[in-house]
Amino acid sequence: MPTSRRDFLKLAGGTAIAAAVAHPALSWAAPSTNPAANDPILHLLNRISYSPRPEAVERARQIGIEAYLDEQLDPDSLDDSALDARLTDLPILFMDRRTAHRMENREYRTYMALTEGAVVRAVYTERQLLERMVEFWTDHFNIPSDELGPDLQIMHREVIRKNALGSFRSLLFGTAQSPAMLSYLDNYLNVAEHPNENYAREIMELHSLGVDGGYTETDVKEVARAFTGWTIQDSTETGFYFDSSVHDTDEKQILGHTLPANRGIEDGLHVLSILTNHPSTANFICRKLCIRFVSDSPPQTLIDSAAAIWMQTLGDIKAVLRHIFLAPEFYQSAGQKLRRPLDFFIGALRATGTEFRDYYVMEAMLQDLAQIPFGWHPPDGYPDVAGAWMNSGGLLARWNIAMSLTHSAYSEQDSGMIPHLHERIGSTATVGELVDAVSLQVFATILPADSRSPFIAYVSDGAGAQIPVTPHLLSQKLGTLYGLMLASPLYQWR
């Protein structure tokens, strides 16, 4: 008698997989064991990539953890020509500012290009850690793309991407002079006669010191005065312009520093230097990095040691990341991070090899997941902890998308997708080989026996791992097997 997905629950017994399907409200619970729990290499690649590919794990085993990490921290050393070829279809991502602003329907066209570009890069790049850090800084300096697309695209390319593994100083100075940021947080309206405090507040609360970073309301007002005259003028090459005629030239007191009178743009540059070098900035951003890459409640010892490296290196991002990823606390955190929706989506694409013929199919899936790249409107960026995403609607969206990506291989209708499930798994003779082949694509490892057995029982209808794989069995079981693995708590938590 064939085994259905419902029967699969009974075969899985009391495992986390069974709870996931039978009780959606409970499915967010992390499984008691994680495929990477006893494998430091797999754990590292799980965190520094969107979803490790088997060949990447094999290379890391050959050269060792530190050497592999150093390769990822030096992205220019990695051949990304395959990705570059795909990006030729997205010329908007490479336009200069004036060309981008001359396009018809420029806001929506840039929104589309940014959305598709983020997914394509994350799925196909060999420079996985770079892409993860681009996403981190995109959240940190968050600006939505639906109204500021052309200028956001320039900031994203010229500031975020270029400095994602560089220095924090370059990121802070670059975003401060970006027309996208100046417009989004209203500093283009900031003049001596009527100071606008929006950017002054957010640069301290969200971009540098953190809400508990030691600044006062007086500091906010003084920083706003320092940034008067930082505005936008389309006649300049970058769009940034300092208008000295509306700058407040009086003396200012900021975080214990005196900014002397009768200066111009130097006031704002001085503030950026103060914020860059402040200990609160080191602590705030190192905490965020640890939350992103370690756990929702990272050990204070790791935050403190990372902040010390930050201060020693003046905000050298590579040095801080290397310290975090080689720290003992990092290797004790396997299975403690829930994939965010976009992380899940990109990982599923990497595992299945699914490609989109239709942009709108991809966009609809991202909307269902509630995490379209550049789609968060408040300035704080998409949430980074599990509790923000743990709801029944989010779970259902993940399940539906896992099944859509995998069952499109057998759909007679034009799904707008091109699946590559068969190419990924190759030829398998038995059910055991089939389950292991799919496991290798989804988890980059073969699952241990207790996690493997429910999948064996499902595919074989309870007959065991040695049952031969036939074309009929593949057509009936492969899509759902892939989907069940992608939707399982074993995959959602890493």
N, C-alpha and C positions, 0 to 999 in steps of 0.2 A: 504494500500500500504506500503511495507516495507521501513524502513528508512535506507539509506546508510550512510556511513561516510561523504559523501559530503553533504547529507541532514542534517546531524548532525550540520554542520556549520550554516545553516540557522536557525535551532532550537536554537542554542546558541546565536543568535543575535549578539550584539556588544561586547560580553565578550572577555576576553583574550584568551579563548579556541578557539573561532572562528577565531580570528586573527592568532593564531598559525598555524591552518591548511590552511586557505585560503591564507595567506600571509606569507610564510616562513621567509622572511626578517624581518618581524615585530614580529616574534614569541618569540624573546628573551626578549621582554618587560615584566617586572615583573607585575603580576596582581595587581589590586588596593587593593585587600584584600588577606590575606594569612590565611590558616586554623589555624595557630598557633598565629595569631595576638593578640588574647585576651586570650590566654591559656599559661601562663608561663611554665607550666610543659611540654607541647607539644613542645614549643619553645626550651627549654633546651635539650630535647631528640633529637630533630631534628638536633641540632648542635653537641652534644657529641657522637652521634651514626651515622652510615651510613644511617639508616632509622629506625625509632622507631617501634618496634613491639607492638601490642595492649596490650599484657601482661606486657610489660615493663612500658607502660604509666599507667596501672592500679596499678602496684606496686609503682610507684612514687607518685601516688595520695594517696596511703595508708600510706606511710611513710614520705612524704613531700620532697620538692626539695632538701634541704640541706642534709638530710639523704641519698637520692638516689645518689646525687653527691658524697658524701663521700664514698659510696660503690664503685662507679666507679673509684674514686681516690685510692682505696685500692684493686686492681684487684685480689690479692691473696685470698681475702675473698670470691670471687665469684667462684662457681663451673663451671669449663669449661671442664668437662670430655667428653661431647658430641663432642666438637671440638677436643680434644686430640685423640679420637677414629678415627676421619677422617684423622688426620695428620700421622697416622701410615702408610698410603700409600705413604708418602713423606719422606723416610728415609734420603735422601740427606740433608734435613734441619737440621739433628742432627749429621752429620758426623764431626769428628775432621779434622783438616787441612790436615794432611798427608794422611788420607784415601780418602778425597775428591780429592786430587791431583793425586792419583793413579788410579782414574776412567778413563776408556776409554771415549772419547768424552765428557770430563768433563765440558767444557764451555757450550755446548748446553744443556746438561742434567741438569746442575745447573740453567741455565736460565729458563728452563721449570719448575723446582721445585720452584724457587723463584716466578715466575709468578703465578703458581697455588696456592702456599702457601699463597701468599698475598690475593688472592680472597677468598680462603676457610676460612682463619682466619677472614677476615672482615665480611663474610656472616654469619658464624656460632658462633662466639665468644659471650659470655655473657659480656666480658670485652671490650665493644665497645669504650670507651674513650681511653683505652690503645692502641687499634688498630689505632684509629685516630691519636694519638700522634706518634705511630711508623711511620705512613705515613708522618706526619709532619717532623720528624727528618730525615727520608729517603730522603725527598726533600731537607732539609737543608744541609745535608752532602751528596749530590747527587753523585752517581757513577753508570754508566750503567752496566748491568749484562752480556752483550753479550761477553765480552772479559775477565772480571775479576770475573766471577761467583763464583768459589770456595772460593776465599778470601773475596769477598763481602758477601757471605753467612755467613762466620764466623764473619765478622764485624757486620752484621745485627743482628745476634743472640747474640753475646757476648757483643756488645757495645750498639747498638741502642735499641734492645728489652729490655735488662736488665735495661737500664737507661732512658727509654722514659718518665717515671714519677718520675725520681730520681733527680740527680743533674746535672746541665749543666757542671760542672767541670769534672765529670766522662765521659760525652759524648765527650768533647773536648780532654781530655787526651787520651781516648780510640781510637778515630778516628785518632789522630795524630800518633799513634803507630801501626795502622793497615796496613798490607801489601797492602790491596786494595787501601787505600788512598795514601800510599807512592808511589805506582806504577802509579795510575791514575793521580796524580799531580806532578809526576817526582821527588819527593824528594829522591828517592832511588839513583838518580844520583847526588845528591847535595854534593859536596866536596869542601874543602877549596880552592883548586887551581882554580876550575871553579864552583862558586856558581850557583845554579839553583833557580830562584826566583818564580817559579810557585806556589808552596805550600805556600810560605811566603805571596804572594799577596792574594791568595784565602782564607787563614785562617783568614785574617783581613777583606777582603771585603765581603766574603760570610758566614764565619763561626762564626764571633764574632762581630767586631766593626761596620761593614757596610761601604759602600763606602764613606759615609760622616762622618765617625767615628773619624776623627782627625789625622789619620796617614799620613805620608809623603812618598815620594819615598825613602828617606834615611832610614826610618823605614823598608820599604820592604827589602832593601838590608841588613840591620842589622839583621832582623829576619831570612833571608835566611842564613846568616853566623851562627846564633845561632843553626839552624837545620842541619848544615853540619854533615855528619856521621850517620844520622838517615836513615837506609836502611833496606834491606830485606836479610835474610839468611835462607834458607830452613832447615838448621840443628837445628834451635831453635824451641821450641815447638809452639810458636805463629807466627813465621816467622819474627818477628821484631828483629833488631840487631843494636846496636850502635857501629860504627866503629871509635874508637878514633883516629886511624892513619890518617883519612882524615878530622878531625874536626878542625875548625878554633878556636884557643885558645886565640886569642887577645881580648882585652877589646871591649865591644860593648855598644852603647847608643840606647835604644829603648823606645819610648814614655815617655821620661823623666826619665827612669830608667837606672842605670849603671849596666852592667853585667861584673864583674871583670875578669881579664885575668886568664889563666891557669886553666880553668874549662873544663869539658867534657859534658856529657849528661845534667848536671844541667842547662846549657844555655837554651836548648829547654824547659825544665820543668819550668824554670823561666818565659820564654815568655808565656807559656800556663797559668800560674798563673796570669800574668799581664793582659792578654786578658780576662780571666774568670771574674776577679774582676773589669773590667773597666766599668764606667757608660755608655759608648757608646754601649757596648755589651748588657747591660740591656735594653736600649732604642731600639736598633735594633731588638732584638729577641722578645721583648714584642710587638712591632709594627707588626712583622710578625705573632705572635700568634693572635693578634686582627684582622688582615686581614683574617686569616684562619677561625676564629670562630665567628667574629662579623660582619664586613662589609668590602667592598673593600676600603672604606675611613673611618676608625674607628675614633671615637672622641679622640682628643688629651688628653682630661682629663683622659680617661681610659688608654691610653698608659702610661701617666705619673704616674698614681697611681699604675699600674701594675709594672712599672720599679722601683718604690719605694719599693714595696714588694720584688722584685728581689734583690735589693741591701741589704735590711734588712736581707734576708734569705740566702744570698750568692748563688743565683741561684737555689733555691728550686723550682722545676717545679710544684709540687703539690700545693704549696702555691700560686704561681702566677696564676695557672689555677683556683683555688677555688675563688680567688679574681675576676678574669674576669667573671666567670660564675654566680657570685652572685651580680655583679655590676648593678646599674640601667641602665647604658648605654647599657649593653648586652640585657636587656629585651625590649629595644626600637628598636631592629634591626630585628624583624621578617620579613621575606620575602626579605631580602637585600643581601642574598648570593645565587649566581647561583651554582648549583651542577656542579662540574667538571665531565668530562666524566666517570672516574672510579667510582666516587661517585654515579652517576646515575646508572651505571651498577650494582654495588653491591646492591644499594637500590632496584633495580628492581628484583634482585634475591631473596632478603629477602622478598619482597612483594609477589612474585609469587610462591616461593618454588621450582623454576626450578633448576634441577641438571644436570650436564654435564656427559655424558658417554664418550665423545670424547674431549680430551684436545684441539685438533686443532680447533674445533668449537668455543670454548671459546676464544682461541688466535685470531682467525679471527675477532671476534666481537670486541675485544680490539684493534686490529689494525685498524678496521674501525672507532673506537672512537678516535684513535690517543692518547691513554694513557695506554700503557702497563706498568705494574709495573716494575720499574727499567729500563725503556726504554728511558729516557731522556739523551741525550749525553753531552750537556754543563754542567758545574759544578753548575749551579744555581738552578736546580730542576724544575719540572713542574710548569708552571705559576699558580698563585693563585687568579687571578682576572677575572671577567666575560669577559672583553674585549678580553682576549687572546683566548677564546673559542667560541665567538659569530660569527659564520660564517655559511653559508648555508649548507656546507658539514657536519659540525658538527651536525647541526639540523637534517638533513636527516638521518645521522647515528643513532641518538637517536630514531627517529621515526621508522626506519626499525628494530632496535634491540628490541624496545618495542613490536612491532608486532610479531617478530620472537619468542621471549620468550613466548608470550601468545598464539599464534596460533599453536605452536608446539603441544598443547594439542589435536588438531584435525587433525594433519597431518598424512596421510597414509604412508608417507615415513619416513625412519629412519633419524631423525634430529640430532642425537647425543645428544639429551636432554631428560630429564624426567620431564614433567611438573606436578605440583600439585595444579592446580587452584581449582579443585572441592573440594579437601581436605581442602583447606584454607577457602573457603566460607561456607562450610557445606550446610545444607538444607535451602532453602529460598522459601517462598510461593508466594510472589508477586514481581513485578518489583522493587518497593520501597525497599523491604528487600534485594533484590539482589544488587542494587546499593549501599545501605548502607554497605552490607557485603564486597563488593569489596573496597569501600572507606576506610573501617576500616583496610583492609590489606595494602592498598597503602599509606594512610595518617595517619593511627593509630587514626583516628577520623571519625565521620560522617560529611560529608560536609554540610555547611549551605544551606538553600533553594535556594538562587540565583545561587550558584555553582552546586548544585545537579540537578537542573531542566533540563539542557541540556542532562545530562546522562539519566535521566528518560525518556525524550522524545525520545532519540535515541533507548533505549532498548525496549520501548513499542510501537515504531512506532507512537508516538504522542497520544497514547490512555490513558496514565496516570499511576500513581504509583500502582494502585490496580489491574492491569492486572495480572493474574496468571502466574507463571513461569512454563513452560513445558519443557520436554527434548529437543524438537525441538528449542524452544527459546534459551535455554542454548547453544546448539550447534551452533546457528547462531550468538549469541550476546556476549557470555561471554568473548571470547578471545579479541574481539575488544574493549569491555568495559574496560577491564583491560589495554589494550594497549593505549587507549585514555587517561585514567587517568594518566598513567605513562609518556606519552608524553606531557601532558598538561603543560602550564606555572605554574599552581598551584603546580605541583610536581617539575618542574625544579628549581624553586626558593623556598628557605626555610628560 
